Amino acid sequence: MTPQSSRRPDVIVIGGGLIGSSIALRLARAGLRVTVFDRGHAGAEASSAAAGMLAPQGEKTGPPAFADLCWMSHGLYPEFVAEVQEFSGQKVGYRRDGSVQIALDEEQALELEGIETEQSRATGLPPPALLAAAAVAFPIARLSPESLRRHIPGVTDRTFGALFLPGDHWVNNERLVVAVIDAARRLGVSFVENSVVRRLKIRDGRVEAVDTASGEWSAGEVVLAAGCWSGNLAATAGIPLSTLPCRGQMVELQLSSPLPMVVRAGHRYLVPRESGRAVVGTTAEYSGFEKQVTAAGLASVLEGALGILPGAGGGGFIRAWSGLRPDTPDHLPLLCRTAVAGLTLATGHFRNGILLAPVTARLIADLVASGRVPPALEPFSLDRFAALAGTARTS
Ligand SMILES: Cc1cc2nc3c(=O)[nH]c(=O)nc-3n(C[C@H](O)[C@H](O)[C@H](O)COP(=O)(O)OP(=O)(O)OC[C@H]3O[C@@H](n4cnc5c(N)ncnc54)[C@H](O)[C@@H]3O)c2cc1C
């Protein structure tokens, strides 16, 4: 039985994925008592299913405010990794070697041109646009067919162009999320696993308690970071918030020779892992909360990988899995206060939650600790859906 006093931490975080755990770690560093609830095993959902690309350069990242948020997080990564490795005592496989993006058809060739055009446009933006600084710090380069083969031995020779993206890095996200949780635990964060939060109890416009499988808990502040399940919980507080699960299927292969860096074509990619392994992805399917790996999904993922690196066909099959990306109606995250006092949202990171973990942790922890909304978070409030939702308001 949990003593009544420990049921009143300063902050409750709902969801022990990379987002919730990174926020908890940051809050613990600020001296707050934090309890994280997870309906299953912390870190076991989208955060471990992901590929781990930290790719603001190749990913088309939406409006400038979002691109800046991505680059801000990219800039925080070295410090974030150092902190997590120090407190957990674990290595997380963070690599800054750059990535290669190839075009396998005319459409993808236009995408590459688009990336180059955006970069030259970005260099002209006035400060404080992080996009501009990034374009200078990580200049994109066109690769000749010979140079492409030097970067990625064994790559297909049926390409319509290739770019080297020095700013696109990667991390072993499975290791990272385990290390973040361990680091947070060592700093005093309490994780209550296999304990679903069933609903939020609201009294006089303030979050009074969370109703969990292990009883009722209360705290001055509650952070909702339950990935694609956040919408259902927000509804119990009267907040109309739509988070849509977007399934991605993945395969891990043992390659005959190690892949030196990430190589991708559109949404198909191979990401290096230790000992010559590579994770290969992916699909984007809106099939509810269904996580089954399907024959069609696997066929499409493998076809995509072999189109990039034909020799991967001789690689050994290790495993396959799927995860649910937390999408929103405009594909942008929700990082904001809500109309319910004491309730903050940190969700909807869709394709970029691994990249965005450090900036989310820092800015949401600042918001919770100080009560002030950092300017970089202003574009990511519920207000943008207010016209559609009618009643949604933020404070
Ligand atoms: C196939 C795939 C590839 C991806 N590749 C990349 C990539 O290369 N780079 C990148 O940046 N991003 C990538 N992403 C996206 C990234 O994985 C997500 O954006 C990120 O993991 C979201 O983290 P989260 O903590 O919000 O969600 P999750 O990791 O899903 O965690 C949410 C947690 O909340 C818990 N929870 C839910 N409901 C409740 C409840 N009621 N009570 C208690 N706990 C609850 C769940 O059990 C879960 O552990 C990928 C995603 C997928 C699926």
The ligand as an ORCA input file, in Angstrom:
! r2SCAN-3c Opt
* xyz 0 1
  C       7.735      3.448    -36.721
  C       8.088      4.782    -36.123
  C       9.244      5.435    -36.505
  C       9.558      6.675    -35.932
  N      10.758      7.242    -36.249
  C      11.098      8.420    -35.671
  C      12.368      8.992    -35.944
  O      13.172      8.432    -36.688
  N      12.667     10.183    -35.356
  C      11.811     10.819    -34.510
  O      12.140     11.906    -34.030
  N      10.596     10.282    -34.219
  C      10.237      9.100    -34.772
  N       9.016      8.549    -34.497
  C       8.076      9.289    -33.655
  C       8.359      9.120    -32.176
  O       8.553      7.755    -31.900
  C       7.187      9.665    -31.344
  O       6.860     10.976    -31.751
  C       7.574      9.712    -29.855
  O       8.091      8.469    -29.440
  C       6.371     10.074    -28.999
  O       6.750      9.917    -27.661
  P       5.667      9.924    -26.501
  O       6.381      9.765    -25.225
  O       4.762     11.097    -26.694
  O       4.745      8.650    -26.847
  P       4.907      7.115    -26.440
  O       6.299      6.642    -26.551
  O       3.860      6.361    -27.198
  O       4.566      7.107    -24.905
  C       3.268      7.368    -24.408
  C       3.142      6.548    -23.123
  O       1.910      6.902    -22.490
  C       1.413      5.735    -21.881
  N      -0.023      5.918    -21.671
  C      -0.979      6.065    -22.617
  N      -2.204      6.224    -22.046
  C      -1.997      6.177    -20.703
  C      -2.866      6.273    -19.587
  N      -4.187      6.465    -19.729
  N      -2.338      6.150    -18.340
  C      -0.998      5.965    -18.169
  N      -0.134      5.874    -19.217
  C      -0.627      5.986    -20.462
  C       1.729      4.616    -22.879
  O       1.729      3.342    -22.252
  C       3.095      5.048    -23.382
  O       4.163      4.412    -22.694
  C       8.680      7.289    -35.002
  C       7.531      6.617    -34.617
  C       7.229      5.373    -35.147
  C       5.991      4.647    -34.671
*
